[in-house]
Amino acid sequence: MTVEDGEGLLDDERRQARRETRRRELARRRRRRTLAGLSLVLVAAAVAAVALLAGGGSSTPSSQRVALTRNPSRRSSTGASRDAGTGTGASTGKPGTARVPILMYHVINPPPGGAPFPGLYVSANEFAAQMQALAHAGYHAVTQDQMWAYWQHGTMPLAPGKKPIVVSFDNGYQSQYTNALPVLRRLGWVGNENIQLTGLPPSQGGLSQAQVRGLLAAGWELDTQGISHADLITLDATQLAEQVATARKLIQHRYGVPVNWFCYPSGHYDATVVAAVQAAGFTGSTTVVPGWAGPTSDPYRLPRLRVLGGTTPESLLSELAAIRDDPAPPASYSG
């Protein structure tokens, strides 16, 4: 795909966006008309109920009258998890100082026979046990945007005593939606999706656009690994701009999200790649080098911990402790 192809896709995305905007506006108008009619019916019913009660001649049983006047404040489980995971909290006005570990996952399924990289497969049960152990240890998952807001302004959507952690997912595998999302939702947690735009279609286990929107609706953050998970340090300037800048524009127009963070495919980067990420307007980027990210870290070389299949909850906690004071990622990395 060339930059010109990418711009053509952008035109298609803009047309789709305009159609979607018109469709939503018509739907909103229909909802307003429906709600207005429902409000009139409810008002009439309330007036009738008051009149009946005042006259002492109500034929409605007392249990039903209580049900009519009760105003329960319930939320759906989806809404509750979204509120718990994405609230911005109050800013202290002082930059936060705590370092934050960033976890890296790929496929949330057992490895199939003959898988070339079986270590990148973590079963759903393993993942659930790991998240539960982190919760018991006092962690609570946040997005990278929230992590950055904390470092810049002291804003953190956590209860006192809770420790922030980022749970990131690379490539855009469907199992991240089907298996990881329910686990995080039960905890009121959110994830970070580092999606690649081509090479992993739904028929081959990739996320569909509807599933990506489902992650966003659950409060997840959408970031990117570029167009095709290419080795960026091998590309010329035009190809590099396509993989970094064009990818960001496509995702922004498709999903209406900022896409503030880049994720180096396979962790490969050098000074030229970092400059391209900066020029594309990203806030920062993540590597595959182990360690904890902090407010003094280079935002374009943030460390992460790759979680491999077979990692027990106890091992994960031990690994996090062991890499806490690891050195910062190097100026360049090629594996």
N, C-alpha and C positions, 0 to 999 in steps of 0.2 A: 504493500500500500504506500503510495506517495503522499506528499503533503497535499497535492491537488485532489487526490482521492479523498483525503481526510476532510478537505474543505467542502467537497461534494456531499460527503456524509453529513457535515454540519448543516448544509442547506436542507437536506432531508429532515434532519432532526428539528430544525427551526419550523419547517412546515408541519411536522407532527406535533410540535409544541403548540403551534397556533391552533391546530384542530383540537388538541386536548384542552386548551384554554377555553375555546368556544363550547366544547362539550360540558366542561365543568360549570361554566357560567349558566348554561341552560339547566343543568341539574340543580344548581343552587336556587335558580328562580322557581323551579318546580317544588323544591323543598320548602322555600319560603311560603309559597301559596298553600301547600299542604299544612304547614305549621300554623299559618294564619287561620285556616279553616278549623283545625283541631283546637286552637285556642278559643275560638268562638263557642265551639261545642262544650269545652270544659267550663268556660265561664257560665254558660247557660245551665249546665249540670250543677255547678256550685250554687248558683242562685236558687235553683229549684230545691236543692238539698237544704239550704238555709231556711227557705220558706217552710218546708215540711217540718224541720226541727222546731222552728219557732211556733208552729201551730200544734206541735205535739202529736201530729198524725203520721209520722214517718212509718212506712212499711218496710224500711231497710233494716235488717238485723244489725245489732250494735257492732259485731265483729267486722261487718262490711263497711260500716260508717268509719270505723277506725282506720281500715285499709285505705279508704278514700282520702283521709286527711293526713296520713303519714307521708313524710317526705324523706325517704331513705337516701343517704349519700353514698351510693355504692359505685365502684369503678370496675371495669372489666380487668381481667388479669393482664391483658395486653397494655391497657392504659396505665395500670399500676406499675408494671415493669418499666414502661417508658418514662414515667414520672421519676421513678427511683433512679434510673440510670442517666438521665440527661438534664436534670435540673442544674442551673448554673450556680446556685448558692450565692451567698453574699460575699462581695469582695472585701478583703481586709485593707486593700490599698497598698499592701506591702508584698513584693514578690515572694513567692513560696520558695523554700530552700530544700525540701525533701527530694531525694532521688526516687525515680520510679522505674521498676522493672517492666520490660516489654517482652511478652511471650510471643513465640512464632509457631503457628500451626499450619498444616496443609490439609490432608484428607482426614476426615473424622469417620473412619471406617477401618475394619481389619484389612490388611494387605491381601489382594488376590494372589493366587499362585503365579509365580514368575514375575511379580512386580519388580521393576529395575531398582527402585529405591524404597524398600519395605519400611525403612526407618521413618519415612515421612507419613506413615499411616498410623493414626492413633484411634483406637476403637471408641465407640460412643460411651461404653462403660468406663473405660480408662479416663476419658475426658471428663465425665461426670464426677468420678472420684477425685480427680485432680482439682477441679473447680471447688468441690466441697471442702477439700483440705485447705485450699487457699482461703476460703471464707472462714473456716474455723481458726485460721492463723491471723485473722483480722484484716484480710485484704478485701477490696471492693473494686471491681473493674470500672474504668473510665475510658473515654476516648482520648486520642492524641490531641485533639483541639482543647479538650478540658484540661489535660495535662499542661498544655502550653499556656492556657489562661491562668492556671495556678502559678506557674513560674513567672508570668508577667505581672499579674495583679493580685495574687493570693486567693483567687476564686477557685473553690473546689466543692463539688456537689456531694460531699461525704459527711456522714455523722461523725461526731467527735470520736477520736480513737481509731478510726478506720484508716487503712493504708491503701493508697492508690496503686493499681496495677493495670497495665494495658494488655488485653488479649487480642492479638492480631492474627489474621488468617490470610495466607498468600494464594494468589492465582485465581480464586473464584470457583472452588469446587462446590458442587451441589450439596454434598454432605455437610458443608458448613451451615447451610440453611436447614436441612432436614434433621441433623443430629446435634450440631452445636447450639443453634438458636434456642431450642426448647430448654436446654440445660441452663444457659445464661438467663433466659427469661424467668425461670423458676427462682433464680437468685436475685432478680431485679438488676441484672448486670447487662452491659452492652459490649459489643465487639468492634473491631476495626477490620474492614474488608479491603485488602489490597488486590484489586481486580486487574486482570489482563483482559484486553478487549477482543482478542482473536486467539484461535488455536485451542480453545477449550469450549466447544459448543455443548449445549444441554445433552445432545445425543451421546456425548463422550464424557458425561459426568460434570459438565460445567453448569454454572448458575444461569437460569433464564432471567430475562429482564423483570418479569413479575416477581421472581424470588429476590432479586436485588432490591426491588421496591419494598418487599416484605421485610428485609433486613433494615432498611431505612425507617420504615414505620415502627419497628421495634426499638428505634433509637440508636442503631449502629451508625458508625461513621464510614463513609466510602472514600477510599484513597486508591492509588493505582500503582501497578508495576509497569505501565506502558501498554503499547499496542499488542505486542506479541511475545513478551518475555525474552526479548533479544539480549545478547551480550553487548551492553552499551559501549564498552571500551573498544570494541572492534568496528564501530560505525563511523561513517563520515558525518560532516556537520548537518547535512540535510536529513539523513536517516535518523540522527540523534534527535533533531528537533521534532521529527514525526513521532518518535517513540515517547518523548517527554511532553512537549508543549501541545502537540495535536491530541494526544491521548487525554490530557487534562481538559481541553476544550470540548471534546466529544462527550466526556462523562458529565461535565458541567451542564451542557445543553440537554443531554438525555435525561438526567435525573434531577437537575435543579439543585445541586449541592456544591459546596465550595471546592472540594478536593484539594486540601491544603498540604497533604503529605505525599511524598513519593517513596517508593520502596524499590531499592536496587535489585533487579532480577539476578538471582543467584548470588546477590551481595556484591557484584562486581562494580567498581567505580574507580575513577581517577579524577584529577583536577579538571579535565575537560568535561566529564560527565557532571561533576558537581556544579560547574559553571552553567551548564545547560539547565539543570534543575532550578538553580537560582533565577536564571533568566526567564523561565516559564512561570515564575511567581509563586512557587511552592514555599511554604513556611520552613520546611525541612524535609529530611529523608531518613530512612532506617536502613541498617546494614544487617549482616548475619554474624557480626562479631559479638561474642558474649560480653555482658556487662550490664550495669544499671545506667539509665539515662538521668541526667540532672540538669539544673538550670545553668550550669557552667559548661555543659557539653556543647560541642559544635552541633547545631541543630541539623546540619546536613550529613552528619556521621553518627547517628544515634545507635547505640548497641541494642541487641535483642538476644533472647535465649531461645534457641530452637528446641522444641519439645519433641522428642522422638518416641516412637512406639515402644511399649514395654516399660515406660517410665512410671514407677509407682508414685503415689502421692507423697510418700516420705522422701523419695529420691528427688522429686521436684522441689520440695522445700529446701532440701540440702543443697541442690544445685544453685538455687537462688541465693542462698547464704554464701556459697563458695565464690560466686562471681561478683559479689557486691562491690569489691574494691579492685576489680580488674582494670587494667589501663584502658584509656580511650581508644577507639578504633583508629587505625593508621591513616595516613594521608591518602593512600590508595589501597585497593584490595582486589585481587583477581583469583582468590581461592588457593 
